[in-house]
Amino acid sequence: MTEIEKMTAMLIDDIKNSRFEEALKNFERLDMNMSSDIGVLYLGARLYYRFHQYEKCESCVKKILHNYPDHYESNILYADLCIQKKEWGNAEKIFKQVIAKDNLSDKEKNSIKQKLEIVSHELGKLAIWQKNEENLKALKQIQKGKNYNTCQKNIALIRTRSEELWVSLEREELPVAYQSVIKFLKNVIYTCAKIKKENTKCQRYVDYELIPFCSELSVRLKYALGIETVEESFQKREHLFDNWQAKRKKDGHNKVSIILTAYNKLEYTKKAVESLFKYTDFSDGQAELITINNGSTDETEAYFESLPHKKKINLKYNILESGVGTYLLDAEYVVYFANDVIATPNWLENLTKCIESDEKIHWVVPTCPAQSISNLQGITIPYSNDFFGIDAIEGFARVYNQSDARKWEDRPLLMPFVAMAHVFEDSELNRWDRSYYQAEFLDDDYSTTLRRHGMRQVLARDTFLHHFGSITLSAAQRSNSSLENMRQVFQNKWGVDAWNSRGFYPGLEGYLPELHKEKIDVLMLNPLFGNAYCQIVNHYRKNGVRIDYAKALIQDERYRQDAIGLGMDIACQDNMEDLLANETRQYDIICSCEPLNDIIVHDVIGVLEKAYNLLKDNGIFIVPITNPSSTSCIIDWMIYEGPADLGRQVNTFHAIKIPDLQQALTQHPYLHRFRLNFISGQENVNLTNSLAEYIRSICPMDDHTFSALKNRLNNSKGDLILYR
């Protein structure tokens, strides 16, 4: 037996016994002469294909086909490679050439026919997408040649193609997330009909409606038809943000483009527009207004038509987060302005000053009434949050809106009822992820992208705009499961839960000591998305103290990039005890975002000792503690079989006996300087009382013991603070 025969037999034996990795290693050890044998080469190609190493697989196949162009197995494998690369035309060509041969068995022919059906279906999808591309090409030719007065035939053809597209898409099973493509086509058809009636407005309709509609359709059709998968879209989008500073737009005609989108609620829209014109400089080169009527059924369209600005988009059919306004941006910055917001004196000047203070800042969001927004972005107002209080807004904001950098707060997540952001040259970077088809968690998603790419997000607490609050979306949230649905989309995309990952620490600022230093060092334990770290940064910035060095000790790899994006050094492994033991630097502040119960594996006091020894003199260690005997924890365990965390495996949960911990710390030679606070939760009062009564019914007790039991059930969470 020759060496080639021996090697071939060995490869076959490995493959038959499912030792595929070993077979691939053996193949890659072959010298050039042996690996050029057609049998060995084909086995190597199959192995590469199995392990998704498609470039190496293609190289092997091409070597075979160069010398043996009729080699059946290699032709089929090459066609399969074309399918993987979505080169459907090449795959179809190869399959048709192979099936035309006379020497195929019925089984081989049937196999090829089945693959041809799949390829033909995919080519049909491409043909659907291509029709919209033809529309977009024709529209851009009209725009380039300024042939607006003589384009009726082209517009009629675009309408016909769009109607054919509509019919074709009705036959496809479109994913729920991308059924909006039908509405886009209906809007294209409606605008084409408007051009037929109002040819004098042809330029506006082509430039501001048809081109944006078809541009957005081009992207959404790819996802709707499966030409590009959601995973591919995610990877592509994240890659686009690489080197983001070089991709910013710097030569726009205007400094700022303001996009105001309205869906009914005309009475609010009018107030928003009137305030914008009153407090915004719309002179040439400063700011431009882009209005979008998103399928309103009231008089919104007519109202927008009466306004003096140029860029107006009218969608006959409502599309949540259509994104069409981003195709019209001609400025260095964009402001997204909701139609339930009132602009105030100096609003734009203040936001501009903030965003231009640091090139790392991507977007800035002002503050507003606390009852109109979550994420602790609001403030208390001295007037009513309705039309009766509207006359008081200007006077309050004129006094409040004084630019003050000490009030600029870094945030890992912002909710943008109004937001000022940098404009990128690529319109894809200026818009939300289309996967969030019910328009929830868009801000969580975009903030995650920004955070993980190292861009700063700033809440400008020195700037107040009035926000009535969720005038457009609140009704939709109540009538469907949009929050739950889109929360799951976030989970599927990023692998973590949007709400349970925020890492916000209620009351943290109250524990932070006054430090008479210019700079401090901070160590974060499991900072998650980084809210608590930003709380520390913002607290000390107000007092003229900056963070000189920050590090994160992380047990969950999924949060690595969040900490890096916020500028922290990191160490990452499963065991927090080891992470602390390996740390040599000392810190002014050590803070954990996860409860002591979740991060301790064995020795509670031992870990507290390790953390204490990493503190500088007058340093402080702050860590939350969960009471597993509380009503809220019992509910979590009953519902989730562990602490509630969407899409996450249940963590090991350690029951720390608070009295025992308290006694151990009190008697400790150097951990005795501590503070232990517990919060009485009010959200489960009735359930707590019922549970306490049930326990007393099976275990009789006196009133004093019963009162202590209720206190323990009520105290769900607390904080341990160690001082050095």
TORTIRO-885699 format. One record per residue (C-alpha): x, y, z. Coordinates in steps of 0.2 Angstrom, whole numbers, plus 5000, padded with zeros to 4 digits. Example, Ala and Ser with C-alpha at 12.3 -4.5 7.8 and 13.67 -1.06 7.14 Angstrom:
// residues 2
506249785039
506849955036
END
This chain:
// residues 724
500050005000
500750174995
500950315007
499450404999
498350255000
498850235019
498450415022
496750405013
496350255023
496750335039
495750495034
494250385030
494450285046
494450445056
492950515047
491950345049
492250355067
491750535069
493550595073
493350745062
494550865071
495850725071
495550695052
495750875048
497350895058
498050735049
497550815032
498450975036
500050885040
500150815023
501550875011
501050954995
501250804984
500150694995
498750834997
498650854978
497950674976
496150694971
495450574984
496450654998
496050824992
494150794991
494150725009
495050875015
493850995006
492350905015
493250925032
493551105029
491651125024
491151035040
492151155050
491451315040
493251345034
492451395017
493951485009
495151335012
493751215006
493551314990
495451314987
495451124988
493851104976
494651224963
496251114963
495150964959
494051044946
495551124937
496150944933
494550854934
493150974928
491850834928
492150774945
490350754952
490650764971
491750914969
490551004958
489150974970
490251034985
490751184975
488851224972
488551204990
489951324994
489051444982
487451424993
488451465009
489051625001
487351664994
487951654976
486351584970
486651614952
488251524952
487551374962
486051364949
487251364935
488351224942
486851114947
486051134930
487751084921
487950924933
486050864931
486250874912
487550734913
486850564907
487850454920
486850514936
485750394946
483950444950
484450474968
485850594963
484650684951
483250704964
484550774976
485050904964
483250944959
482850974978
484351094979
483851174963
482151214970
482951304985
484151404974
482651454962
481651514977
483151614983
483451684966
481551734966
481851834982
483351924974
482251964959
480952044971
482352144979
483052194962
481452274957
481652404971
483452424967
482852474949
481652594957
482952674967
484152684953
482852774942
482452894956
484252944959
484452974940
483053094940
483753174955
485553184947
484853254930
483553364939
482253294926
480853324938
479753404925
479853264912
479853104924
478053054923
478352894913
479752844925
478652884940
477252774932
478452634930
479052644948
477252634953
476952484943
478552394949
478052434967
476252364964
477052204957
478252204972
476752214984
475952064975
477551964976
477852004994
476051954999
476451774993
478051765005
477951725023
478751885030
479451885047
478451995059
479852115062
479952155043
478052165038
478352355037
478952325019
477152315013
476752485021
478352555013
477752494996
476052575000
476852735004
477852734988
476352694978
475352834987
476752964983
476852914965
474952954964
475253124972
476553164959
475353124945
474153254953
475453384958
476853374946
477453544952
477953464968
478853324960
480553374965
480053374984
479153214983
480653124974
481953194985
481153195002
479953045000
480252924986
482152914988
482152895007
480652765006
481552654993
483252675001
482452605017
481552475008
483152415000
483852375018
482252305025
481852195010
483552105013
483052055030
481152025026
481651905012
483151825021
484451885009
485351945024
485051865042
484751955058
486451895064
487351955048
486552115050
487152135068
488952095064
488852205049
488152355059
489352335074
490852325062
490252495054
490452575071
492352535071
493452685069
491852795072
492752955074
493352955056
491552925050
490753075057
490053205045
490953365045
490353465029
488553475031
487653635024
486853655042
487553645059
486053545065
484653455057
483053435069
481953295065
480153305072
479053155070
477153165073
475753035074
474153125077
474053225093
474053385083
473753495098
475453445105
476353445089
475853635086
476553675103
478153585099
478353675082
477953845089
479153825103
480553765091
480253915079
480254035095
481853965103
482953895088
483953995076
483453925059
484454055049
485453985034
486853865040
486253855058
484853735059
483553655047
481953575052
481353405045
479553355048
478853185047
476953155047
476952965051
475252915045
474253035055
472353035053
472053205060
472553375052
474453345055
474853335036
473953495032
474753585047
476553535041
476153585024
475753765030
477453785038
478853875029
480253745030
480753635015
481053455020
479353375023
478953195023
477253125023
476852945026
475052895022
475352735031
476052735049
477752645051
478552635069
480252705068
480352715049
482052795049
481752895033
482253055041
484053005042
484253005023
483953185023
485253245036
486353385029
487253435045
488553405058
487253355071
485553295072
484253325085
482853195087
481353295094
479653215099
478053295096
477553305114
479053415119
479153605122
480753685117
481453815130
482653965130
484553915126
484053735124
485053705108
486553815113
486753725129
486653555121
487953605107
489153665120
489053505129
489253395114
490753495107
491653485124
492353315121
492553225104
492053055113
490353115117
489153045104
487453115110
486753225123
485053215131
484253355141
483253335157
481353355158
479953325171
480253175182
478553105179
478753105160
480352995159
481152845168
483052805170
483152945183
483353075170
482053195176
481853335189
480453395199
479453545191
478453685200
477053675188
475753555182
476253435168
474853485156
474153625145
473653715161
475453735166
476153775149
476353965152
477553925167
478753825156
479653975149
479954065165
480553905174
481753855160
482454035157
483154025175
483553845174
484453835158
486153905163
487653805155
488553715169
489853575165
489653505183
487953455179
488453345164
488153165169
489053015160
487752875158
487952705151
486152715144
485052865139
483152875135
483053005121
481453105122
482553235114
484353195109
485753285100
486953175091
488353175079
487953135061
488852995052
489152995034
488452825032
486552835036
486552665043
487452725058
486152865061
484752755064
484052625076
484152435074
482652385063
482452225073
481452315087
479852325076
478752375091
479852525095
480352475113
482152455119
482852545104
483752665116
484452515127
485052435111
485852595103
486652645120
487452475121
488252495104
488852665109
489452605126
490452455119
491252565106
491952685119
490752835115
490152945129
488352975133
487853125143
486353185152
486453375152
485553415168
485953605165
484653605151
482753575153
481453545140
479653505144
479053335140
477253285142
477753105141
477352955130
475953045121
476152935106
476752765112
475952745129
474252685122
475252555111
476152485126
474552455135
473652365120
475052245116
476552155123
477852275115
478952285131
479052095134
479252065115
480652195112
481552145129
481751975122
482452045105
483752135116
484151975125
484251875109
485452005101
486652045116
486451885126
486051985142
484452055149
484152245147
483352285163
484352165175
486052215168
485952405171
486952395186
486152545194
486452565213
484952655222
485552775236
487452755231
487852935232
487252945250
488652825255
490052905245
491252995257
491953175255
493653155248
494853305248
495853255233
495953305215
495953125209
495452955215
495552775210
493952665209
493752475209
492152405203
491552225206
490352155192
489852335186
488652255172
488252395160
489052525172
487752635180
488452625197
490252675190
489452825181
488552875198
490252875206
491052975192
489653105191
489553125210
491353165212
491453275196
490153395204
491453415218
492953445207
493653265209
494053165194
494352975192
496152945189
496152755187
494652635186
494652445185
493252315184
493352135191
492152035181
491451865183
490351865168
491251875151
489651945143
489952115152
491852135147
491552255133
490452365143
491752405156
493152425143
491952545133
491752655149
493652665150
494052535164
495452415165
494752235167
495152075175
493951925171
493751755178
492351655187
492951665205
492851845214
493951785228
495351745216
495051905207
495252005223
496751905229
497651945213
497352125214
498852225221
498352415218
497452505232
495852605229
494852755237
493152675232
492752485230
490952455224
490052305219
488452305208
487952135212
487352075230
488651995241
487551845241
487851825222
489751845221
490351745237
490751565235
491451505251
492151625264
491151795267
492251865279
493851815269
493251905254
492752055264
494552055272
495252045254
494252195249
494652295264
496552265262
496352345244
495752505252
496752665254
496652755271
494952835272
494352715258
492652635257
491952475251
490052465247
489152305243
487252265242
486552125252
484952025247
483851955261
483351785254
481951765268
481051925261
479351915252
480051985236
481451845235
480251715240
479151765225
480651765214
481151595219
479351525216
479151605199
480951595192
481651455203
482951585208
483251765207
482351835192
483451865177
482751845159
483651715149
484951685162
485451535171
485051535189
486551595199
487051505215
486251605229
486951615246
485951645261
486951765272
486251765290
486251955294
486351935313
487851815311
488751935299
488452085310
489151995325
490651925315
491052105309
490852185326
492052065334
493352075319
494952155323
494852275308
493252255299
492252325314
492052495306
490552455296
488752505292
487352395288
485752465281
484152375276
482652445266
480852395270
480052365254
478252425252
477752345235
477252175244
476452235260
474852135258
475751985253
476951995267
475552015280
474651865272
476251765272
476651815290
474951765296
475051595287
476751555296
475951605313
474551485310
475751335308
476951405321
476151505335
477151655341
476951805352
476651975345
478452035347
479051885337
477651915324
478252095322
480052035320
479451905307
478552045297
480052155297
481152015291
479951975277
479852165272
481752195272
482152135254
483852225251
485152315261
486952385260
488552345269
489852485270
491552455276
492752595281
494552605282
END
